[in-house]
């Protein structure tokens, strides 16, 4: 009995230690400019720095010079517990790895009220400059997550995924 309890505690401790930290970024301003972001540091950086993804209005682009690749997985963030083995693409002149346009990538555009809403069952997976894979959930495209406030302010969550 003691051995099984000790083993359970040890397994739980290992699982907690190996669990990746969930980071939340609020109001990353990409409304009238390009916002460059480094996933490992969890910070906005300059174009000259080591960046993974950039945001400009509804477009999410990859750092091709650093061989960053990505894909949009047809899964909710919470249910995606393993990174896809294949399907990662770089951005090209012809297309983006994270497609743009309503319903094509991470968002839907509502013509009635001109809102941009993240698609719940779409998760962005990025192979970053640090060699790790990250899953990203766009939570909101509006300042302070208020639907009809200024647009182009990303709030998103992300974490390392194996």
C-alpha positions in Angstrom: 0.0 0.0 0.0 2.7 2.5 1.0 4.7 1.6 -2.1 1.7 2.3 -4.4 1.0 5.6 -2.7 4.7 6.6 -3.0 4.7 5.6 -6.6 1.6 7.6 -7.3 3.1 10.7 -5.6 6.3 10.2 -7.6 4.4 9.9 -10.9 2.3 13.0 -10.1 5.5 15.0 -9.2 7.1 14.0 -12.5 4.0 14.9 -14.4 3.8 18.3 -12.7 7.5 19.0 -13.3 7.2 18.1 -17.0 4.0 20.0 -17.6 4.7 23.1 -19.7 3.8 26.5 -18.6 0.7 28.0 -20.2 1.5 31.6 -21.2 -1.1 34.3 -21.9 -0.3 37.4 -23.9 -2.8 40.3 -23.6 -3.4 43.1 -26.2 -0.4 42.5 -28.4 -0.8 45.5 -30.7 -0.8 44.6 -34.4 -3.4 47.1 -35.6 -1.2 49.5 -37.5 2.1 47.9 -37.3 3.9 44.5 -37.4 4.4 43.0 -33.9 7.2 40.4 -33.8 7.1 37.8 -31.1 9.5 35.3 -29.6 7.7 32.2 -28.3 10.6 31.0 -26.1 11.0 34.3 -24.2 7.2 35.1 -24.3 8.0 38.7 -25.4 7.5 41.1 -28.2 10.8 41.7 -29.9 12.2 43.8 -32.8 12.5 42.5 -36.4 16.3 42.3 -35.8 15.9 40.1 -32.8 15.3 36.3 -32.8 11.6 36.2 -33.6 9.3 33.3 -34.4 6.0 34.8 -35.5 4.7 38.2 -36.4 1.2 39.7 -36.3 -0.1 42.4 -38.6 -3.8 43.0 -38.6 -5.3 39.5 -39.2 -2.1 38.1 -40.8 0.2 35.8 -38.8 3.6 35.4 -40.5 6.6 33.2 -39.8 10.3 34.0 -39.6 11.5 32.3 -42.8 15.2 33.3 -42.2 15.1 31.2 -39.0 13.3 28.3 -40.8 10.1 28.6 -38.7 7.3 26.5 -39.9 3.7 26.1 -38.8 0.2 24.6 -39.5 -3.3 25.1 -38.4 -4.6 22.0 -36.7 -8.3 21.2 -36.8 -8.6 20.7 -33.0 -9.4 22.7 -29.9 -6.4 23.9 -27.9 -7.3 21.8 -24.9 -7.7 18.6 -26.9 -4.5 18.9 -28.8 -2.0 17.1 -26.6 0.5 16.0 -29.2 2.0 18.0 -32.0 1.2 16.8 -35.5 4.1 14.7 -36.9 3.9 16.2 -40.4 2.2 19.0 -42.3 4.4 22.0 -41.3 5.0 24.6 -43.9 7.0 27.8 -44.2 5.5 31.0 -45.5 6.1 31.5 -49.2 5.4 34.4 -51.6 2.3 32.5 -52.8 0.8 31.5 -49.5 1.1 31.7 -45.7 1.5 28.6 -43.5 -1.3 30.1 -41.4 -3.8 31.0 -44.1 -5.5 34.4 -44.2 -9.1 35.1 -45.0 -12.3 34.3 -43.2 -12.7 30.6 -42.4 -9.3 29.7 -44.0 -7.1 29.9 -41.0 -7.7 31.0 -37.4 -10.7 33.3 -37.7 -14.1 34.0 -39.2 -15.2 37.5 -40.3 -18.8 38.5 -39.6 -20.0 40.9 -42.3 -23.0 42.1 -40.3 -21.0 43.7 -37.5 -17.5 43.5 -39.0 -16.2 41.4 -36.2 -13.2 39.0 -36.3 -13.8 35.9 -34.2 -11.3 33.1 -33.5 -12.4 29.6 -34.7 -12.7 27.5 -31.6 -11.5 24.2 -33.2 -8.4 25.7 -34.8 -5.1 25.6 -33.0 -1.9 27.0 -34.6 1.2 24.8 -34.1 4.6 26.3 -34.7 8.1 24.8 -35.0 10.0 27.7 -33.6 13.6 29.0 -33.7 14.5 27.2 -30.4 13.6 23.9 -32.0 10.5 23.4 -29.9 6.9 23.1 -31.0 4.3 25.4 -29.6 0.5 25.3 -29.7 -1.3 28.6 -29.9 -4.9 29.6 -29.3 -6.1 33.0 -30.4 -8.5 34.2 -27.7 -9.4 37.6 -29.0 -8.6 40.1 -31.8 -10.0 43.1 -29.9 -8.5 45.3 -27.3 -9.2 44.1 -23.8 -11.2 41.2 -25.4 -14.2 43.5 -25.9 -15.8 42.6 -29.2 -16.4 46.1 -30.6 -13.3 47.8 -29.2 -10.2 48.5 -31.3 -9.2 45.6 -33.5 -5.8 44.2 -34.1 -5.0 43.6 -30.4 -4.2 39.9 -30.0 -4.9 38.0 -26.8 -3.6 34.5 -27.1 -2.4 31.5 -25.0 0.4 29.2 -25.9 2.6 26.4 -24.5 5.2 23.9 -25.6 3.7 20.7 -27.1 5.5 17.4 -27.7 
